[in-house]
């Protein structure tokens, strides 16, 4: 299998037509209050974002995370390459909404919520995501949702909600173009367009 880094360099050359100018899109928690289990989307500008957008024409978003509460404050758990921790490791991250939606990382963003999930189920999904973060699970560069020791962004959100008993993608998977990865992946559009999810912003 080609290394993920080499693949991204290849895709970057193919995906330049999806690039767009940075939009100063600022998150205001008073305008967009978050609840446990909410799913947040952003459109980035990195090589990984280009790879995702090249394979997912159904939405403009290239990255997702899940909202949890820590010490009464909203945080976003997500798996992303290129943002190592203090030790230089590519592991699950826990960011404030202001950091996650920072205009230098998010050209645009959206917030979605499960339509019929109870508060108990939302808490269970968020708690699972926190466990992934505390375990310091690494980013899954192979994009293999069949393993649990590493996670990529959509896989993390899908599995967190699956632990709560809700299959938000309804088992929608898609092979990557150019046969880069010899299996199927979960794309942001599979979550964004799920009939189980409703968009609350914008």
Secondary structure as UniProt FT lines:
FT   HELIX           4..14
FT   HELIX           16..18
FT   TURN            29..31
FT   TURN            36..37
FT   STRAND          39..43
FT   HELIX           47..55
FT   TURN            57..58
FT   STRAND          63..70
FT   TURN            71..72
FT   STRAND          73..78
FT   TURN            81..82
FT   TURN            86..87
FT   STRAND          93..96
FT   HELIX           97..100
FT   TURN            103..105
FT   STRAND          108..114
FT   HELIX           119..134
FT   TURN            135..136
FT   STRAND          138..139
FT   TURN            141..142
FT   TURN            145..146
FT   STRAND          150..151
FT   HELIX           153..163
FT   TURN            164..165
FT   TURN            168..169
FT   STRAND          174..175
FT   HELIX           177..179
FT   STRAND          184..185
FT   HELIX           188..192
FT   TURN            195..196
FT   STRAND          197..201
//
